[in-house]
């Protein structure tokens, strides 16, 4: 099997390269069945769609994992911004870039033009809420001619070509954008696979798009199903009902045949996020008490079966340059004692949330509940599927969340992650953090275009965030992907953006 990493952030050298219920009824019979090269791939995904695969939601990664939509750029194996719908680009000044488009066709038969790119990026910028990738910046696109687009940013953005590789900024045809603000990728992308049928939150049928600019895919199509239960995904792979099953729970990993189990170093960090805007954790001393009570290293073997490393910070060993640049965290609040916790909390219950889509998180919640109760808190868990709780999380209806986050998902650059999750106006600021020193530290990192200096400022911003105790890193995960032995060309991506592409096929 070919093992490929889409890479982490390496343009500007910010992140070096790292090593490396089912849908059978939806597939056609005969020549498109499992047997033979060119057959249909059956893929089990973990997190059901939140917004009908809108690129402006967490669903965006599905569009890149299944090669449905493409941006102006993509990240290559070394993490550099590589040509996709744009064949080349130049930077005119710190805020102005010009992109030359290649000849390409949307899946609805219309051509990719400068105007269609302007339209797509304009809709992304106007979306409410904004996609996370645009949370720390504003861009404006203008068509110079049929094949040339100029993009300007309000402030200097040294990583714009990387930002444009985000799944949230995939270019869709005009047909995708409805007047009510909804966006549909069904038949409107440019990738080698076209969504031809989306069945609610359970199934999608993708057929090969034969007019893809990069050539025909080796597989004739993809039948995708969403199976939220991790054990069920593993069982589907073991039973031969799917060819690829993502996010195998660590408890199930060792039950798979060794040649179907592939662990991937990941930029995914699991953390305890504390709600600073309302409830118990508006009190800094209680946040500090929670931080001192929690021991993420206890989860590594007991919950993750060794497929994780103890947390070093928000960014872990999968981002190697952090090791030599990590900044000591100072200025934290003094933790409340157990007696003080009981007094301050009084009869209040700590509402601890997590979700079932990642099988380890509910187990982690049980361990953390015990740790927090030992520190004097009264804890009640709320464990559901992520799609059922996302709105409540962003609205701050919980005191704490055990959260699994791919830190370099949006741009390959840690600044975008920090800005969306921890700045005062961040669009994914579940902690509700509003801290001027944090905002300034992230802003300073965003404005820096020197590689080493940017890395150092990212680490200073990390320390500024950790000082607030709004988030307590627990572990850095290793992702386990399940792949049948008769499948070749699956992409093992540390940032979890990629899975299937033109070369993925059955033997």
C-alpha positions as CSV (number, residue, x, y, z in Angstrom):
1,X,0.0,0.0,0.0
2,X,1.3,3.5,-0.8
3,X,1.5,5.6,2.3
4,X,1.3,9.3,1.6
5,X,1.2,12.3,3.9
6,X,-0.3,15.5,2.6
7,X,2.2,17.0,5.0
8,X,2.2,19.7,7.5
9,X,3.1,23.3,7.1
10,X,6.4,23.6,5.3
11,X,6.1,26.6,3.1
12,X,8.0,29.1,5.1
13,X,9.2,25.9,6.9
14,X,6.8,26.4,9.7
15,X,6.2,22.7,10.1
16,X,8.4,19.9,8.7
17,X,7.1,16.8,7.0
18,X,5.9,13.9,9.1
19,X,6.5,10.2,8.4
20,X,4.6,8.9,6.8
21,X,-24.9,0.1,8.6
22,X,-22.8,0.2,5.4
23,X,-23.3,1.2,1.8
24,X,-22.9,-2.0,-0.1
25,X,-26.6,-1.6,-1.2
26,X,-25.8,1.7,-2.7
27,X,-23.1,0.4,-5.0
28,X,-23.8,-0.8,-8.5
29,X,-23.5,-4.5,-9.2
30,X,-21.4,-6.1,-11.8
31,X,-18.2,-4.4,-13.0
32,X,-18.5,-1.7,-10.4
33,X,-18.6,-4.1,-7.5
34,X,-15.7,-4.9,-5.2
35,X,-14.0,-7.3,-7.6
36,X,-11.4,-6.0,-9.9
37,X,-9.3,-2.9,-10.5
38,X,-11.5,0.2,-11.1
39,X,-14.2,-1.0,-8.8
40,X,-16.1,1.2,-6.3
41,X,-14.5,1.9,-2.9
42,X,-16.6,1.6,0.2
43,X,-15.5,4.0,2.9
44,X,-16.8,4.3,6.5
45,X,-16.5,7.8,7.9
46,X,-16.9,8.8,11.6
47,X,-18.6,12.1,12.0
48,X,-22.0,12.5,10.2
49,X,-22.6,15.7,8.3
50,X,-23.7,18.7,10.3
51,X,-24.8,20.9,7.4
52,X,-25.3,18.7,4.4
53,X,-21.6,18.8,3.6
54,X,-21.4,22.6,3.5
55,X,-17.8,23.7,3.1
56,X,-18.3,26.3,5.8
57,X,-18.9,23.7,8.5
58,X,-16.8,20.9,9.9
59,X,-18.2,18.9,7.0
60,X,-15.6,20.6,4.7
61,X,-13.0,17.9,5.5
62,X,-15.2,15.2,3.9
63,X,-15.0,17.1,0.6
64,X,-11.2,16.9,0.7
65,X,-11.0,13.4,2.2
66,X,-13.1,12.1,-0.7
67,X,-11.6,14.4,-3.4
68,X,-14.8,16.1,-4.2
69,X,-13.8,19.8,-4.0
70,X,-10.5,21.5,-4.7
71,X,-9.1,24.9,-3.8
72,X,-6.7,27.2,-5.7
73,X,-3.9,25.4,-4.0
74,X,-3.3,22.2,-2.1
75,X,-0.5,21.0,0.3
76,X,2.0,18.6,-1.2
77,X,3.9,15.9,0.6
78,X,6.4,18.4,2.0
79,X,3.6,20.7,3.1
80,X,4.3,23.4,0.5
81,X,1.5,25.1,-1.3
82,X,1.2,23.3,-4.6
83,X,-0.8,24.2,-7.7
84,X,-4.3,22.9,-8.0
85,X,-7.0,25.1,-9.7
86,X,-4.3,27.8,-9.8
87,X,-1.3,26.8,-11.9
88,X,0.9,29.5,-10.5
89,X,0.9,32.7,-8.4
90,X,3.0,35.7,-7.5
91,X,3.0,38.0,-4.6
92,X,2.9,41.7,-5.7
93,X,3.3,43.2,-2.2
94,X,2.5,42.1,1.4
95,X,-1.2,42.3,0.9
96,X,-1.6,41.4,-2.8
97,X,-1.3,38.1,-4.7
98,X,-2.1,37.2,-8.3
99,X,-3.2,33.7,-9.3
100,X,-3.2,32.2,-12.8
101,X,-5.9,29.6,-13.3
102,X,-5.5,26.3,-15.2
103,X,-8.1,25.0,-17.6
104,X,-10.6,23.1,-15.5
105,X,-14.3,22.1,-15.5
106,X,-16.8,22.0,-12.7
107,X,-18.8,18.7,-12.3
108,X,-21.9,20.5,-13.7
109,X,-20.1,21.1,-17.0
110,X,-19.4,24.8,-16.5
111,X,-15.8,26.1,-16.9
112,X,-13.7,27.3,-14.0
113,X,-13.1,31.0,-14.6
114,X,-11.8,33.9,-12.6
115,X,-15.4,35.0,-12.0
116,X,-16.3,31.7,-10.6
117,X,-13.4,31.8,-8.2
118,X,-14.3,35.4,-7.1
119,X,-17.9,34.2,-6.6
120,X,-16.8,31.2,-4.4
121,X,-14.3,33.2,-2.3
122,X,-16.9,36.0,-1.9
123,X,-19.5,33.6,-0.5
124,X,-16.9,32.1,1.9
125,X,-16.0,35.6,3.2
126,X,-19.7,36.5,3.6
127,X,-20.7,33.3,5.4
128,X,-22.1,33.5,8.9
129,X,-20.3,32.4,10.9
130,X,-17.1,32.7,8.8
131,X,-15.2,29.5,8.1
132,X,-12.4,29.1,10.8
133,X,-9.7,29.6,8.1
134,X,-10.9,33.2,7.7
135,X,-11.4,34.0,11.3
136,X,-8.2,36.0,11.6
137,X,-8.2,37.8,8.3
138,X,-10.3,39.3,5.5
139,X,-9.7,38.7,1.8
140,X,-11.1,40.3,-1.4
141,X,-10.9,38.6,-4.8
142,X,-11.1,40.4,-8.2
143,X,-11.1,39.0,-11.7
144,X,-8.4,40.6,-13.8
145,X,-9.3,38.6,-16.9
146,X,-10.9,35.2,-17.6
147,X,-7.9,33.2,-16.1
148,X,-6.4,35.6,-13.6
149,X,-7.5,36.4,-10.0
150,X,-6.0,39.0,-7.7
151,X,-6.6,38.5,-4.0
152,X,-5.9,41.2,-1.5
153,X,-5.9,40.9,2.2
154,X,-6.7,43.6,4.8
155,X,-3.4,43.0,6.5
156,X,-0.3,41.2,5.4
157,X,-0.8,37.4,5.2
158,X,2.4,35.6,4.7
159,X,0.7,32.2,4.4
160,X,-2.1,33.0,2.0
161,X,-1.3,30.3,-0.5
162,X,-1.5,27.8,2.3
163,X,-4.7,29.3,3.6
164,X,-6.3,28.9,0.2
165,X,-5.6,25.1,0.4
166,X,-8.1,24.9,3.3
167,X,-11.1,22.5,2.6
168,X,-13.4,25.4,3.6
169,X,-12.1,27.4,0.6
170,X,-12.9,24.8,-2.0
171,X,-14.1,26.4,-5.3
172,X,-17.6,25.3,-6.3
173,X,-19.7,26.3,-9.3
174,X,-22.2,29.1,-9.1
175,X,-25.0,26.5,-8.9
176,X,-23.7,25.5,-5.4
177,X,-24.6,28.8,-3.7
178,X,-28.3,29.3,-2.9
179,X,-29.9,32.7,-2.1
180,X,-30.6,31.7,1.5
181,X,-26.9,31.2,2.1
182,X,-26.8,27.5,2.0
183,X,-24.1,25.8,-0.1
184,X,-24.3,22.4,-1.8
185,X,-21.3,20.5,-3.1
186,X,-23.5,17.9,-4.8
187,X,-22.4,18.0,-8.5
188,X,-20.6,21.3,-8.1
189,X,-17.0,20.6,-7.3
190,X,-14.0,20.1,-9.5
191,X,-12.4,17.0,-7.9
192,X,-12.0,13.5,-9.4
193,X,-15.1,12.3,-7.6
194,X,-18.6,13.8,-7.9
195,X,-21.3,13.5,-5.2
196,X,-24.3,12.3,-7.1
197,X,-26.5,11.4,-4.2
198,X,-26.5,12.5,-0.5
199,X,-28.8,10.5,1.8
200,X,-29.3,12.7,4.9
201,X,-26.6,12.0,7.5
202,X,-26.0,8.4,6.6
203,X,-24.8,7.8,3.1
204,X,-23.3,9.5,0.0
205,X,-22.7,8.1,-3.5
206,X,-19.8,9.5,-5.5
207,X,-19.1,8.7,-9.1
208,X,-15.9,9.2,-11.0
209,X,-15.8,12.6,-12.7
210,X,-14.2,11.8,-16.0
211,X,-13.4,15.4,-17.0
212,X,-11.2,16.1,-14.0
213,X,-8.3,18.2,-15.1
214,X,-5.8,15.9,-13.5
215,X,-7.1,12.8,-15.3
216,X,-9.5,10.0,-14.4
217,X,-9.5,8.4,-11.0
218,X,-8.5,4.7,-10.9
219,X,-11.6,3.8,-8.9
220,X,-15.0,4.2,-10.6
221,X,-16.6,5.7,-7.6
222,X,-16.9,5.8,-3.8
223,X,-19.8,4.7,-1.6
224,X,-19.4,6.5,1.7
225,X,-21.3,5.8,4.9
226,X,-21.2,7.5,8.2
227,X,-20.9,5.2,11.1
228,X,-20.6,7.2,14.3
229,X,-19.9,4.1,16.5
230,X,-16.2,3.3,16.3
231,X,-16.6,-0.4,17.2
232,X,-19.2,-0.7,14.4
233,X,-16.7,0.9,11.9
234,X,-14.0,-1.6,12.9
235,X,-16.5,-4.5,12.6
236,X,-17.5,-3.3,9.2
237,X,-13.9,-3.5,8.1
238,X,-13.3,-6.9,9.7
239,X,-16.5,-8.2,8.1
240,X,-15.6,-7.0,4.6
241,X,-18.5,-4.6,4.4
242,X,-16.2,-1.6,3.8
243,X,-12.7,-1.2,2.3
244,X,-11.6,1.8,4.3
245,X,-12.7,2.7,7.9
246,X,-11.3,5.9,9.4
247,X,-10.6,6.6,13.1
248,X,-10.5,3.0,14.4
249,X,-10.9,3.2,18.3
250,X,-7.7,2.3,20.0
251,X,-9.5,-0.4,21.9
252,X,-10.4,-2.0,18.6
253,X,-7.1,-1.4,16.8
254,X,-5.3,-4.5,18.1
255,X,-8.3,-6.6,17.2
256,X,-7.6,-5.8,13.5
257,X,-5.2,-7.9,11.4
258,X,-1.8,-6.2,11.6
259,X,-1.7,-5.6,7.9
260,X,-5.1,-3.7,7.9
261,X,-4.1,-1.4,10.9
262,X,-2.2,1.8,10.1
263,X,-1.3,4.3,12.8
264,X,-0.5,7.8,11.7
265,X,1.4,10.5,13.8
266,X,-1.2,13.2,14.2
267,X,-1.4,16.9,14.9
268,X,-4.6,16.1,16.9
269,X,-4.5,17.2,20.5
270,X,-7.1,16.2,23.1
271,X,-7.7,18.9,25.7
272,X,-10.0,19.9,28.5
273,X,-11.6,23.2,27.4
274,X,-13.0,25.3,30.2
275,X,-15.8,27.8,29.7
276,X,-14.5,31.2,30.8
277,X,-17.6,33.2,29.9
278,X,-20.2,31.8,32.3
279,X,-20.5,29.2,35.1
280,X,-17.9,27.9,37.5
281,X,-14.9,28.6,35.4
282,X,-15.2,32.3,35.2
283,X,-13.2,32.0,38.4
284,X,-9.5,31.8,37.5
285,X,-8.7,30.0,40.8
286,X,-11.2,27.2,40.0
287,X,-9.7,26.9,36.4
288,X,-6.3,26.5,38.0
289,X,-7.6,23.9,40.4
290,X,-9.1,22.0,37.5
291,X,-5.8,22.2,35.6
292,X,-3.8,20.9,38.6
293,X,-6.4,18.1,39.2
294,X,-6.2,16.7,35.7
295,X,-3.5,14.3,34.6
296,X,-3.6,13.5,30.9
297,X,-0.7,11.1,31.1
298,X,-3.1,8.7,32.9
299,X,-5.0,8.4,29.7
300,X,-2.2,7.3,27.4
301,X,-2.2,3.6,28.3
302,X,-5.6,3.2,30.1
303,X,-7.7,4.9,27.4
304,X,-5.6,5.2,24.3
305,X,-3.8,1.8,24.5
306,X,-0.5,3.5,23.8
307,X,-1.7,5.3,20.7
308,X,-1.0,8.7,22.2
309,X,1.7,10.8,23.9
310,X,1.3,12.9,27.1
311,X,0.5,16.5,26.2
312,X,3.4,18.9,25.9
313,X,1.2,21.9,25.1
314,X,-1.4,22.8,22.5
315,X,1.0,21.6,19.8
316,X,2.7,18.3,20.2
317,X,5.5,16.1,18.9
318,X,3.9,15.8,15.5
319,X,5.0,19.5,15.1
320,X,8.7,18.9,15.7
321,X,9.9,22.5,15.7
322,X,7.9,23.2,18.9
323,X,10.2,21.2,21.0
324,X,13.1,23.7,20.9
325,X,10.9,26.8,21.0
326,X,8.4,26.1,23.8
327,X,8.0,29.0,26.2
328,X,7.6,28.6,30.0
329,X,4.1,29.4,31.1
330,X,4.1,32.1,33.8
331,X,1.6,34.3,35.5
332,X,-1.0,31.6,36.2
333,X,-3.6,32.1,38.9
334,X,-3.1,30.3,42.2
335,X,-5.2,27.1,42.3
336,X,-8.0,26.9,44.8
337,X,-7.5,24.2,47.4
338,X,-10.0,21.3,47.7
339,X,-11.7,23.1,50.6
340,X,-11.9,26.3,48.6
341,X,-13.2,24.5,45.5
342,X,-16.0,23.0,47.6
343,X,-16.8,26.4,49.1
344,X,-16.7,28.3,45.8
345,X,-18.6,25.7,43.9
346,X,-21.1,25.1,46.7
347,X,-24.1,23.2,45.3
348,X,-23.1,23.9,41.7
349,X,-22.5,21.0,39.4
350,X,-19.6,21.0,36.9
351,X,-21.2,20.1,33.5
352,X,-18.6,18.0,31.7
353,X,-19.3,17.4,28.0
354,X,-17.8,15.2,25.4
355,X,-18.9,13.3,22.3
356,X,-19.2,9.7,21.1
357,X,-17.7,10.1,17.6
358,X,-14.3,9.4,19.0
359,X,-14.7,6.3,21.2
360,X,-11.9,7.3,23.6
361,X,-13.4,10.5,24.7
362,X,-16.3,9.1,26.8
363,X,-13.7,6.9,28.5
364,X,-11.5,9.9,29.1
365,X,-14.5,11.7,30.6
366,X,-14.9,9.0,33.2
367,X,-11.2,9.3,34.2
368,X,-11.3,13.1,34.3
369,X,-14.5,13.1,36.3
370,X,-12.8,11.1,39.0
371,X,-9.8,13.4,39.0
372,X,-12.0,16.5,39.2
373,X,-14.2,15.1,42.0
374,X,-11.0,14.3,44.0
375,X,-10.2,18.0,43.7
376,X,-13.6,19.0,45.2
377,X,-15.9,19.4,42.2
378,X,-19.2,17.8,41.7
379,X,-19.3,16.5,38.1
380,X,-22.1,15.5,35.8
381,X,-21.3,14.2,32.3
382,X,-23.2,15.0,29.1
383,X,-22.0,12.6,26.4
384,X,-23.7,12.7,22.9
385,X,-22.9,12.7,19.3
386,X,-21.0,15.8,18.2
387,X,-23.6,17.0,15.7
388,X,-26.1,17.1,18.5
389,X,-24.1,19.3,20.7
390,X,-22.0,21.6,18.5
391,X,-24.4,24.6,18.8
392,X,-24.5,24.3,22.6
393,X,-20.7,24.1,22.8
394,X,-20.2,27.3,20.8
395,X,-23.0,28.9,22.9
396,X,-21.2,28.1,26.1
397,X,-23.8,25.8,27.7
398,X,-21.2,23.6,29.3
399,X,-18.6,24.2,32.0
400,X,-16.0,22.0,30.4
401,X,-15.5,20.0,27.2
402,X,-13.1,17.1,26.5
403,X,-12.3,18.1,22.9
404,X,-10.2,16.5,20.2
405,X,-8.8,19.1,17.8
406,X,-6.7,18.7,14.6
407,X,-4.6,21.8,15.4
408,X,-3.3,22.4,11.9
409,X,-6.4,21.4,9.9
410,X,-7.5,24.8,8.6
411,X,-4.3,26.2,7.0
412,X,-1.4,24.0,8.0
413,X,-0.3,27.1,10.0
414,X,-0.8,27.1,13.8
415,X,-1.7,30.8,13.8
416,X,-5.1,30.2,12.2
417,X,-5.9,27.5,14.8
418,X,-5.0,29.8,17.7
419,X,-6.9,32.7,16.2
420,X,-10.1,30.7,15.6
421,X,-10.1,29.0,19.0
422,X,-8.7,31.5,21.4
423,X,-9.0,35.1,20.3
424,X,-11.8,37.3,21.6
425,X,-13.6,37.2,18.3
426,X,-12.5,33.7,17.2
427,X,-15.3,31.8,15.4
428,X,-14.5,28.6,17.2
429,X,-13.8,30.0,20.6
430,X,-15.6,27.3,22.7
431,X,-13.8,28.5,25.8
432,X,-15.2,32.0,25.4
433,X,-11.8,33.4,26.1
434,X,-11.4,37.1,26.0
435,X,-7.8,38.1,27.0
436,X,-6.0,41.1,25.6
437,X,-2.6,39.5,26.1
438,X,-3.6,36.4,24.2
439,X,-5.1,38.5,21.3
440,X,-1.9,40.5,21.0
441,X,0.4,37.5,21.1
442,X,-1.6,35.8,18.3
443,X,-1.7,39.0,16.3
444,X,2.1,39.3,16.6
445,X,2.5,35.8,15.3
446,X,0.1,36.4,12.4
447,X,2.0,39.4,11.2
448,X,5.5,37.8,11.3
449,X,6.8,36.5,7.9
450,X,10.3,35.3,9.1
451,X,10.2,31.6,9.6
452,X,12.0,31.2,12.9
453,X,10.5,34.4,14.3
454,X,7.0,33.3,13.4
455,X,7.6,29.9,15.1
456,X,8.8,31.5,18.2
457,X,5.9,33.9,18.4
458,X,3.5,31.0,18.0
459,X,5.1,29.4,21.0
460,X,4.7,32.7,23.0
461,X,1.0,32.8,22.0
462,X,0.7,29.2,23.2
463,X,2.1,30.1,26.5
464,X,-0.2,33.1,26.8
465,X,-3.2,30.9,26.2
466,X,-2.1,28.3,28.7
467,X,-1.5,31.0,31.3
468,X,-5.3,31.6,31.3
469,X,-6.1,27.9,32.1
470,X,-8.9,28.2,29.6
471,X,-7.6,24.9,28.1
472,X,-5.7,22.0,29.6
473,X,-3.9,19.8,27.0
474,X,-4.3,16.1,27.8
475,X,-2.7,14.0,25.1
476,X,-1.5,14.1,21.5
477,X,-3.2,11.3,19.6
478,X,-2.0,8.9,17.0
479,X,-4.8,8.2,14.5
480,X,-5.5,4.6,13.5
481,X,-6.9,4.0,10.0
482,X,-8.3,0.7,8.9
483,X,-7.6,-0.4,5.3
484,X,-8.4,-3.7,3.6
485,X,-5.4,-5.5,2.1
486,X,-6.8,-5.3,-1.4
487,X,-6.8,-1.5,-1.4
488,X,-3.9,0.6,-2.7
489,X,-3.1,4.3,-2.6
490,X,-4.9,5.4,0.6
491,X,-3.5,8.6,1.9
492,X,-2.4,8.6,5.5
493,X,-2.5,12.2,6.5
494,X,-1.3,13.6,9.8
495,X,-3.7,16.5,9.5
496,X,-6.6,14.2,8.5
497,X,-7.6,16.2,5.4
498,X,-6.9,13.5,2.8
499,X,-7.9,9.9,2.5
500,X,-8.9,9.0,-1.1
501,X,-7.6,10.5,-4.4
502,X,-7.1,9.7,-8.0
503,X,-4.7,6.8,-7.3
504,X,-6.7,5.1,-4.6
505,X,-8.1,1.8,-5.9
506,X,-8.9,-1.8,-5.4
507,X,-6.2,-4.2,-6.6
